[in-house]
């Protein structure tokens, strides 16, 4: 029986509409989940929303509604995004669920039983936007006497009673973890950042707040709610059955990959493993911090007026085209850039003109010249050479996908697509129709086999189009002949003035 595979995204903070970064992470996680399913793995894929904290409470107050009302409304938009992007999650978790409150309080009690929680007074710099505490040395000065966090967000001096977690006691254990398991944090650049941070010394972490009440209540401590990151991180174990255990817990924990943005690596690679160590829970196998998606090389922000709605993008370009572009264009783990022009150029050249045209030409010729009956692949050296090229390229594609190198995998895939088109041009089946019909059939059978293999390899990237093409072939086999093929990828056009 295949080994189970558990992947999570960071849960999204629904104080505003989804942006392209949310879409990118969801698509990447979905590609991983779908790829692992094609390898026969029993996959559990979890995403969701992180609905507590001061930032959420403030956003709701500014709209004159209760936090749960705002959460309910915004969650529906995040679910709409996932549906539109064809995200095949198994569990959409909300931190407002009773099961999650139960899990968060259970891990709190386990940490308390270990002696790692104590009551004190917090005085320090806090970023509402990041829901994070920062040391003075981490801050930078801004105009007007403002101080900014390492993420460039404003911080404010906060004083209140707080429960603390003895993070300082876990420095050596964390460093030992990173040494013993060098792949625990990926890519290497993120691992190096975390190492430097932990080697610099760890301060105990404030893990409760009393200045607001929108959160999970701290057990046996009236007036305190959990620091949102402790509550949020716990979602990864809530979703598979903590603290009750059971079949899902036994099967899927520890998680194989926590897929997150690079700006929250510290929470996942320092705080989370320390919490789990304290609670006596096995650690996840890997934390992968992907890069940011930039618009023409610039980070998007509401103040700059360049925030793009991913739902609108998916509707304009097509879900598969958007998925393909983001996985093809950006080296996974690094920052990457996009623009309307880049999406149109890449998708037209590779999906419409190269792969789509190869499939369309192949099956149109089979329908026109062979009454839709797909022949066997040819045995001549050029035929076997093409099939060997495709086989070897797709082996690289699978290896690269397994290593989370999606652009590298698609590069190998495209080399096989180009080989298929070169083979068509060299063999010229349209000319063979009159001079050597048997040879034409062998060529078209070879192409049909190659296109089917190419299609199966990109199901994780472009599931809608690939599954439609595979279904077309399956229906043709069942009927004994192919129907006339429909174009897979309409050519994209730039909107006027774009």
Rosetta blueprint (number, residue, H / E / L):
1 X L
2 X L
3 X L
4 X L
5 X E
6 X E
7 X E
8 X E
9 X E
10 X L
11 X L
12 X E
13 X L
14 X L
15 X L
16 X L
17 X L
18 X L
19 X L
20 X H
21 X H
22 X H
23 X H
24 X H
25 X H
26 X H
27 X H
28 X H
29 X H
30 X H
31 X H
32 X H
33 X H
34 X H
35 X H
36 X H
37 X H
38 X H
39 X L
40 X L
41 X L
42 X L
43 X E
44 X E
45 X E
46 X E
47 X E
48 X E
49 X E
50 X L
51 X L
52 X L
53 X L
54 X H
55 X H
56 X H
57 X H
58 X H
59 X H
60 X H
61 X H
62 X H
63 X H
64 X L
65 X L
66 X L
67 X H
68 X H
69 X H
70 X H
71 X H
72 X H
73 X H
74 X H
75 X H
76 X H
77 X H
78 X H
79 X H
80 X H
81 X H
82 X H
83 X H
84 X H
85 X L
86 X L
87 X L
88 X L
89 X L
90 X L
91 X E
92 X E
93 X E
94 X E
95 X L
96 X L
97 X L
98 X H
99 X H
100 X H
101 X H
102 X H
103 X H
104 X H
105 X H
106 X H
107 X H
108 X H
109 X H
110 X H
111 X H
112 X H
113 X H
114 X L
115 X L
116 X L
117 X E
118 X E
119 X E
120 X E
121 X E
122 X E
123 X E
124 X E
125 X E
126 X E
127 X E
128 X L
129 X L
130 X L
131 X L
132 X E
133 X E
134 X E
135 X L
136 X H
137 X H
138 X H
139 X L
140 X E
141 X E
142 X L
143 X H
144 X H
145 X H
146 X L
147 X E
148 X E
149 X L
150 X L
151 X L
152 X L
153 X L
154 X E
155 X L
156 X E
157 X E
158 X E
159 X E
160 X E
161 X E
162 X E
163 X E
164 X E
165 X E
166 X L
167 X H
168 X H
169 X H
170 X H
171 X H
172 X H
173 X H
174 X H
175 X H
176 X H
177 X H
178 X H
179 X H
180 X H
181 X L
182 X L
183 X L
184 X L
185 X E
186 X E
187 X L
188 X H
189 X H
190 X H
191 X H
192 X H
193 X H
194 X H
195 X H
196 X H
197 X H
198 X H
199 X H
200 X L
201 X L
202 X L
203 X L
204 X L
205 X E
206 X E
207 X L
208 X E
209 X E
210 X L
211 X L
212 X L
213 X L
214 X L
215 X L
216 X L
217 X E
218 X L
219 X L
220 X L
221 X L
222 X L
223 X L
224 X L
225 X E
226 X E
227 X L
228 X H
229 X H
230 X H
231 X H
232 X H
233 X H
234 X L
235 X H
236 X H
237 X H
238 X H
239 X L
240 X L
241 X L
242 X L
243 X L
244 X L
245 X L
246 X L
247 X H
248 X H
249 X H
250 X H
251 X H
252 X H
253 X L
254 X L
255 X L
256 X L
257 X E
258 X E
259 X E
260 X E
261 X E
262 X H
263 X H
264 X H
265 X H
266 X H
267 X H
268 X H
269 X H
270 X H
271 X H
272 X H
273 X H
274 X H
275 X H
276 X H
277 X H
278 X H
279 X H
280 X L
281 X L
282 X L
283 X L
284 X L
285 X L
286 X L
287 X E
288 X E
289 X E
290 X E
291 X L
292 X L
293 X E
294 X E
295 X E
296 X L
297 X L
298 X E
299 X L
300 X L
301 X L
302 X L
303 X L
304 X L
305 X L
306 X L
307 X L
308 X L
309 X L
310 X H
311 X H
312 X H
313 X H
314 X H
315 X H
316 X H
317 X H
318 X L
319 X H
320 X H
321 X H
322 X H
323 X H
324 X H
325 X H
326 X H
327 X H
328 X H
329 X H
330 X L
331 X L
332 X L
333 X L
334 X L
335 X L
336 X E
337 X E
338 X E
339 X L
340 X H
341 X H
342 X H
343 X H
344 X H
345 X H
346 X H
347 X H
348 X H
349 X H
350 X H
351 X H
352 X H
353 X H
354 X H
355 X H
356 X H
357 X H
358 X H
359 X H
360 X H
361 X H
362 X H
363 X H
364 X H
365 X H
366 X H
367 X H
368 X H
369 X H
370 X H
371 X L
372 X L
373 X L
374 X L
375 X L
376 X L
377 X L
378 X L
379 X L
380 X L
381 X H
382 X H
383 X H
384 X H
385 X H
386 X H
387 X H
388 X H
389 X H
390 X H
391 X H
392 X H
393 X H
394 X H
395 X H
396 X H
397 X H
398 X H
399 X H
400 X H
401 X H
402 X H
403 X L
404 X L
405 X L
406 X H
407 X H
408 X H
409 X H
410 X H
411 X H
412 X H
413 X H
414 X H
415 X H
416 X H
417 X H
418 X H
419 X H
420 X H
421 X H
422 X H
423 X H
424 X H
425 X H
426 X H
427 X H
428 X L
429 X H
430 X H
431 X H
432 X H
433 X H
434 X H
435 X H
436 X L
437 X H
438 X H
439 X H
440 X H
441 X H
442 X H
443 X H
444 X H
445 X H
446 X H
447 X H
448 X H
449 X H
450 X H
451 X H
452 X H
453 X H
454 X H
455 X H
456 X H
457 X H
458 X L
459 X L
460 X L
461 X L
462 X L
463 X H
464 X H
465 X H
466 X H
467 X H
468 X H
469 X H
470 X H
471 X H
472 X H
473 X H
474 X H
475 X H
476 X H
477 X H
478 X H
479 X H
480 X L
481 X L
482 X L
483 X L
484 X L
485 X L
486 X L
487 X L
488 X L
489 X L
490 X L
491 X L
492 X L
493 X L
494 X L
495 X L
496 X L
497 X L
498 X L
